Amino acid sequence: MAGPILRDLLPDTTDISSGEHTLIGGCDLLDLAHEFGTPLFVYDEAHLRSRCREAVEAFDGNVAYATKAFLCTEMARLAYQEGMSLDVATGGELYIARKADVPGERIVMHGNNKSFEELDMALRENVGRIVVDSFNELDRLEELCADLNKSTKVLLRVTPGVEAHTHEFVSTGQEDSKFGFTVRSGVAEEAVERTRSSKYLELLGLHAHIGSQVFDVQPFAKAVGVLAEFAAPYDFPELVVGGGLGVPYVEGESAPSIQEWADAIFDACEKAGVKSSVGSEPGRSIVASAAVTLYTVGTIKEVPDHRTYVAVDGGMSDNPRPALYGSGYETFLPRSNQAERQNSVRLVGKHCESGDVLIKEAWVPEDLSVGDILATPVTGAYGHSMGSNYNQMLRPAVVFVLDGSPRLVIARESYEDLVRRDI
Ligand SMILES: Cc1ncc(COP(=O)(O)O)c(C=O)c1O
């Protein structure tokens, strides 16, 4: 048995006061489902802008939005308009950022296996920083810089050997990682010396990202300590502490705000005697709780002595996080947002996999029926961006809502889209 959906899990502008209508950005969710179809990602534009501003303020403008969390040209434009730089991890993300007219110098290029083509693109687009991840990348980058007779500013990604206490698939600060140069083994020192001797690479400092969905500020402070000690002899002008701040997905979870996270990082930097400028790269904490996904209930099946399965018209193709990490979510009925949620059901998608589960134990009102629109909050990060076409499902549309108006920012895919690249 669960009570009504918690207001805290919903986007900032959500209005649940009428009980029978749920409004976000002044738009009724049922109207949006009717107009744009389901599954549908609904983003609260005011919420997005407010989180970007909070991050810019908290980090003194020294902050990049991690586009992997959610990206389309409109999202890139919005983050840039609000004063953020953009962190991209592939040529595709870089392409979209540039399509949105984000200037190259406001883009940071990441990736643990950047190809020649991606590095070439980054150099030609004059990205502000390239975060170098390996010795092979240093070779490639120097070769390309020599060919183009161009120099570039770089940061070195290092692994500080800190456990982020999160799911192992999103834990990246530990030494046994595919990312970066390890500090303790001496490899990071070798990378610093090598980069400093390069004719083309201007080493500005270090970068570390310890993991994602981290609720506690302590591992960040610990990483700062390791980085500060390592960087002490070099007098680097920059230090970037990555992203990773967690957000609550279900009742009972709580996380520091962006400001609290920044305060803890700056505090740790002060204690460790860091003199360089300190930047960050939040993704999830900017976009996750800005969105809800709307689904239509297609079937309700009772399995005696076991459970009830409620199947919706999306699933692991629009939200793979539960299947990947066992992540939890909540759900509610926008038509009845104050209702007690008495019934426990398993919320599943329509893919041909038993693992296609959106919520293992979802609490729903007793009168949930076929045809109802269900909403899952906190689906703004790593849902659409990690989505797929599995079973040739059409990737959902995305709308931004603001002041009573919806704005389609990603169209729903069509069947023609599915064969567009077939030869
Ligand atoms: C290098 C880097 N920076 C920033 C982020 C963003 O992390 P989050 O969305 O948890 O804030 C990631 C996520 O994987 C990352 O790999």
Ligand as a Chemical Component Dictionary entry (heavy atoms), coordinates in Angstrom:
data_LIG
# 
_chem_comp.id                   LIG 
_chem_comp.type                 NON-POLYMER 
_chem_comp.pdbx_formal_charge   0 
_chem_comp.three_letter_code    LIG 
# 
loop_
_chem_comp_atom.comp_id 
_chem_comp_atom.atom_id 
_chem_comp_atom.alt_atom_id 
_chem_comp_atom.type_symbol 
_chem_comp_atom.charge 
_chem_comp_atom.model_Cartn_x 
_chem_comp_atom.model_Cartn_y 
_chem_comp_atom.model_Cartn_z 
_chem_comp_atom.pdbx_ordinal 
LIG C1 C1 C 0 33.055 12.021 -17.844 1  
LIG C2 C2 C 0 31.654 12.178 -17.379 2  
LIG N1 N1 N 0 31.255 13.392 -16.957 3  
LIG C3 C3 C 0 29.992 13.598 -16.525 4  
LIG C4 C4 C 0 29.068 12.563 -16.513 5  
LIG C5 C5 C 0 27.678 12.850 -16.036 6  
LIG O1 O1 O 0 27.336 12.120 -14.948 7  
LIG P1 P1 P 0 25.943 12.329 -14.231 8  
LIG O2 O2 O 0 24.889 12.260 -15.269 9  
LIG O3 O3 O 0 25.862 11.237 -13.260 10 
LIG O4 O4 O 0 25.983 13.681 -13.587 11 
LIG C6 C6 C 0 29.458 11.282 -16.926 12 
LIG C7 C7 C 0 28.493 10.163 -16.882 13 
LIG O5 O5 O 0 28.726 9.064  -17.187 14 
LIG C8 C8 C 0 30.787 11.087 -17.370 15 
LIG O6 O6 O 0 31.192 9.898  -17.805 16 
# 
loop_
_chem_comp_bond.comp_id 
_chem_comp_bond.atom_id_1 
_chem_comp_bond.atom_id_2 
_chem_comp_bond.value_order 
_chem_comp_bond.pdbx_ordinal 
LIG C1 C2 SING 1  
LIG C2 N1 SING 2  
LIG C2 C8 DOUB 3  
LIG N1 C3 DOUB 4  
LIG C3 C4 SING 5  
LIG C4 C5 SING 6  
LIG C4 C6 DOUB 7  
LIG C5 O1 SING 8  
LIG O1 P1 SING 9  
LIG P1 O2 DOUB 10 
LIG P1 O3 SING 11 
LIG P1 O4 SING 12 
LIG C6 C7 SING 13 
LIG C6 C8 SING 14 
LIG C7 O5 DOUB 15 
LIG C8 O6 SING 16 
# 
